[in-house]
């Protein structure tokens, strides 16, 4: 996964946010903290102007247990009407946020709550 993601990232016109997010997750799982932090930093830079990158960043924050940062990013995505928010309720990368009242509040705002 890491090798493929690095190859795709190097291609012109690649969707960098996708590969930064995948690589950050892969580096986390393989214990490569410095590389993970670099990809997160690059993803954070993209997220300043790209709501798709912001949504991906929220996924990474969620997986890292950084719930407050993930929720803040998702709230911003909601405000920006990021299209990927329609998957919020079923996205596996947000599993650790499911019971968070702030996450549930976002779902209610989107009329996705149970």
Order of alpha helices (4+ residues) and beta strands (2+ residues): alpha-alpha-alpha-alpha-alpha-alpha
